[in-house]
């Protein structure tokens, strides 16, 4: 089952697997406070719904299915609370995705584009203003990797986040972070010794700090300069904020990250 949290922090959407009861896998929009399903959507995807993401205004929901093409759909609600008792109609746009595995898809809260990543895959989607009756309402463009080495251009993209300027940060299997403005790769840097497993950008006023975690067992805070020619550097410290809701009660806190100091070691032991 896949899940997406609504911007209001109360609603969530879940994507389910096809069953005997529902030959087309269902998408449910829930209230996490009442545990009531406000909307049930089905009819387009096949086998399962593997990725979901709400737009920044909460009115659109992007979904990716587990058909051979990993097709994408965008649904729209008349209201941001997805209630009102009126069923959600068919998707306002659909398109084919990619035949390889898709790991994550997210709405960019600044540009309102949808970015999907996966096995040797990074693609940007958006809604056309005035499509013709015969064409898809969704446009799709590949990420441009001209500044990456040829071997790096074929790497798997495992995770995504977005900066305050709308830049896309993509974590790779090789431990690098790629930075895209629109579809163009503008910067890349080595972040971890092994795969980057998660990325998050803290856009709180005066912070603007990137956090990353990797299979090397480290969580890092990064200072990302505005100048793309200046490489990012690890911050001397960082404060990672978290929040979660348990049984209707919101809990939050911070994790303080401090740069670890390592004693010198012999090459054979490192």
BANUMAR-448077 format. One line per field, with one value per residue (C-alpha): x, y, z. Coordinates in nm, 4 decimals, decimal comma. Layout:
! residues N
x: (X/...) .
y: (Y/...) .
z: (Z/...) .
This chain:
! residues 270
x: (0,0000/0,1243/0,0385/0,0484/-0,0134/-0,2276/-0,0734/-0,3205/-0,1659/-0,5065/-0,6033/-0,4109/-0,4526/-0,3785/-0,3279/-0,4338/-0,3790/-0,6383/-0,8620/-1,1568/-1,3842/-1,2227/-1,0695/-0,9400/-0,7204/-0,8809/-0,7504/-0,8974/-0,8781/-0,9068/-0,9435/-0,6757/-0,8817/-1,2100/-1,0646/-1,3457/-1,2836/-1,4042/-1,3487/-1,3040/-1,1501/-1,0994/-1,1290/-0,8022/-0,5087/-0,4314/-0,2868/-0,1918/-0,1350/0,2309/0,2844/0,0641/0,1237/-0,0958/-0,0344/0,0624/-0,2939/-0,4321/-0,6785/-0,4903/-0,3684/-0,1085/-0,0995/0,1134/-0,0020/0,1701/0,0700/0,3470/0,3908/0,3518/0,0906/0,0352/-0,2994/-0,3944/-0,7254/-0,8795/-1,1241/-1,3552/-1,2469/-0,9138/-1,0747/-1,1891/-1,5287/-1,8654/-2,0171/-1,9598/-1,7613/-1,4368/-1,4677/-1,2168/-0,8618/-0,8146/-0,4986/-0,3227/-0,0038/0,2274/0,5236/0,8106/0,8399/1,1083/1,0436/0,9212/1,0315/0,8781/0,6616/0,6025/0,4364/0,6875/0,5238/0,6845/0,6415/0,3391/0,5091/0,5133/0,8537/0,8885/1,2059/1,3044/1,5314/1,7532/1,4622/1,3759/1,0814/0,8897/0,5146/0,2765/-0,0705/-0,1055/-0,2987/-0,5040/-0,4550/-0,6321/-0,9187/-0,6990/-0,3883/-0,3100/-0,3500/-0,0249/0,3149/0,6232/0,9944/1,3024/1,5647/1,8633/2,1873/2,4408/2,6750/2,6844/2,9351/2,7957/2,7992/2,6246/2,3562/2,2395/2,2090/1,8904/1,7224/1,5873/1,4374/1,3336/1,2843/1,2510/1,4319/1,2700/1,3481/1,1727/1,4926/1,4593/1,7072/1,7432/1,9306/2,1072/2,2065/2,5718/2,5478/2,5323/2,2703/2,1633/2,0129/1,7765/1,6292/1,3296/1,4568/1,8234/2,0871/2,2700/2,4735/2,5752/2,7778/2,8871/2,6732/2,7210/2,9534/2,6516/2,3003/2,1056/1,7879/1,6006/1,6193/1,4409/1,4788/1,4023/1,2630/1,1876/1,2768/1,6494/1,7277/1,7153/1,9171/1,9216/1,9199/2,0161/2,0417/2,2318/2,2983/2,6317/2,4295/2,4730/2,2280/2,3860/2,2941/2,4107/2,4684/2,3673/2,5049/2,3091/2,6017/2,5851/2,9638/3,0245/2,9954/2,7671/2,9388/2,8256/2,6982/2,8739/2,5344/2,1725/1,8320/1,5993/1,2380/0,9806/0,6079/0,3625/0,0061/-0,0762/-0,4360/-0,5378/-0,2614/0,0152/0,3707/0,6765/1,0362/1,3838/1,6920/2,0217/2,2855/2,6492/2,9357/3,1097/3,4827/3,6616/3,9980/4,2609/4,2710/4,4836/4,3792/4,3116/4,0710/3,8708) .
y: (0,0000/0,3498/0,6679/1,0468/1,3112/1,6141/1,9620/2,0264/1,7394/1,5829/1,4092/1,1300/0,9218/0,5517/0,3434/-0,0183/-0,3444/-0,4965/-0,7476/-0,9746/-0,7080/-0,4306/-0,5430/-0,1861/-0,0888/0,1771/0,5141/0,6272/0,9751/0,9555/1,1801/1,0759/1,2281/1,0431/0,7445/0,7941/0,7524/1,0741/0,9648/0,6403/0,6569/0,3704/0,2779/0,3902/0,2094/-0,1608/-0,4092/-0,1533/0,2140/0,2532/0,6317/0,9219/1,2921/1,5941/1,9344/2,2258/2,3631/2,0181/2,0089/1,7765/1,4220/1,2580/0,8773/0,6144/0,2603/-0,0762/-0,1481/-0,2265/0,1446/0,2699/0,5149/0,8459/1,0115/1,3437/1,3763/1,7031/1,7840/2,0898/2,1595/2,1156/1,9073/1,6362/1,6245/1,7653/1,4275/1,4609/1,1700/1,2555/1,2068/1,0537/1,1892/1,5326/1,4026/1,0713/0,9593/0,6614/0,6612/0,4136/0,0366/0,0108/0,0344/0,3683/0,4462/0,7854/1,0602/1,4019/1,7331/2,0183/2,2716/2,5682/2,4849/2,2513/2,0013/1,6313/1,4611/1,0836/0,8815/0,5195/0,2693/0,4799/0,7211/1,0814/1,2513/1,5757/1,6034/1,8965/1,9939/2,1678/2,4931/2,4354/2,0821/1,9733/1,7233/1,4431/1,4910/1,4114/1,6980/1,5914/1,6844/1,4809/1,5679/1,3714/1,5069/1,6353/1,4822/1,6363/1,7485/1,4040/1,1391/0,8764/0,6072/0,8398/0,9296/0,5666/0,5480/0,4749/0,7730/0,6642/0,9725/1,3346/1,6641/2,0292/2,3484/2,6845/2,8046/2,5043/2,3108/1,9315/1,7383/1,3725/1,1054/0,8353/0,4739/0,5775/0,8180/1,1434/1,4188/1,5691/1,9183/2,0145/2,3517/2,2714/1,9656/2,0707/1,9215/2,2230/2,0681/1,7320/1,6403/1,3290/1,3044/0,9501/0,6561/0,4401/0,4975/0,8080/0,6743/0,9955/1,3719/1,6590/2,0358/2,2498/2,5714/2,7413/3,1149/3,1632/2,7902/2,6549/2,3449/2,0091/1,6844/1,3473/0,9904/0,7060/0,3349/0,4260/0,4802/0,8589/1,1487/1,4719/1,8405/2,0404/2,4103/2,4660/2,7944/2,9947/2,9899/2,6571/2,6693/2,6523/2,2935/2,2271/2,1506/1,9607/2,1877/2,1853/2,1218/2,0926/2,0685/1,8155/1,8852/1,6041/1,5779/1,2902/1,2308/0,9374/0,8660/1,2181/1,3828/1,5710/1,5056/1,6928/1,7556/1,8080/1,5965/1,7834/1,6729/1,7488/1,6774/1,3641/1,3739/1,0548/0,9461/0,8634/0,4985/0,2650/0,2285/-0,1423/-0,0707/0,2095) .
z: (0,0000/-0,0851/0,1037/0,0615/0,3270/0,2398/0,2947/0,5789/0,7758/0,8434/0,5190/0,3545/0,0393/0,0109/-0,3003/-0,2870/-0,4710/-0,7038/-0,5291/-0,6074/-0,4624/-0,6669/-1,0029/-1,0437/-0,7469/-0,5302/-0,4167/-0,0851/0,0645/0,4446/0,7441/0,9903/1,2716/1,2130/1,0193/0,7666/0,3925/0,2266/-0,1331/-0,3238/-0,6728/-0,9166/-1,2811/-1,4391/-1,2797/-1,3126/-1,0605/-0,7927/-0,7164/-0,6193/-0,5825/-0,4722/-0,4078/-0,3347/-0,4927/-0,2696/-0,2667/-0,1820/-0,4734/-0,7091/-0,6521/-0,8781/-0,8876/-1,0617/-1,1260/-1,1597/-1,5189/-1,7673/-1,8487/-1,4901/-1,6132/-1,4364/-1,3624/-1,2060/-1,0198/-0,9069/-0,6270/-0,6368/-0,2787/-0,1041/0,1723/-0,0761/0,0960/-0,0047/-0,0888/-0,4647/-0,6156/-0,7918/-1,1678/-1,4082/-1,4088/-1,5624/-1,7319/-1,7947/-1,9643/-1,9922/-1,7583/-1,7878/-1,8133/-1,5417/-1,1680/-1,0298/-0,6725/-0,5963/-0,7476/-0,5924/-0,6699/-0,6720/-0,4346/-0,6147/-0,9857/-0,9414/-1,1732/-1,0874/-1,0721/-1,0841/-1,0324/-1,0617/-1,2290/-1,4591/-1,4746/-1,3948/-1,5604/-1,5170/-1,5800/-1,5959/-1,7167/-2,0541/-2,0666/-2,3841/-2,5210/-2,8367/-2,7992/-2,9346/-2,7193/-2,3602/-2,1160/-1,9470/-2,0903/-2,0024/-2,0274/-1,9314/-1,6951/-1,8966/-1,7704/-2,0100/-1,7322/-1,5689/-1,6662/-1,9021/-1,6336/-1,3878/-1,6405/-1,6248/-1,2459/-1,0521/-0,8852/-0,5459/-0,3772/-0,4318/-0,2533/-0,3570/-0,2647/-0,1885/-0,5422/-0,6995/-0,7718/-0,7698/-0,5540/-0,6554/-0,4566/-0,6579/-0,6111/-0,6288/-0,3351/-0,5316/-0,5183/-0,8522/-0,8587/-1,1425/-1,2340/-1,4512/-1,6431/-1,6632/-1,4351/-1,2886/-1,0081/-0,8654/-0,5595/-0,3706/-0,0566/0,0764/0,0276/-0,0616/-0,1966/-0,0914/0,0708/0,1629/0,1091/0,2827/0,2472/0,5509/0,4031/0,7363/0,7315/0,7692/0,7446/0,3858/0,4662/0,2881/0,4871/0,3422/0,4646/0,3053/0,3202/0,4794/0,7995/0,8090/0,8216/0,6968/0,6931/0,3900/0,3291/-0,0350/-0,1763/-0,4324/-0,6762/-0,8689/-0,9199/-0,5439/-0,4133/-0,1139/0,2155/0,5200/0,7939/1,1309/1,2886/1,1884/1,3496/1,1857/1,2790/1,2922/1,3580/1,3717/1,4796/1,7093/1,8146/1,7186/1,9229/1,7416/1,8604/1,7381/1,8246/1,6851/1,6247/1,6595/1,4106/1,4870/1,2521/1,3757/1,4350/1,3349/1,4651/1,2014/1,1110/0,9061/0,5448/0,5923/0,8759/0,7046) .
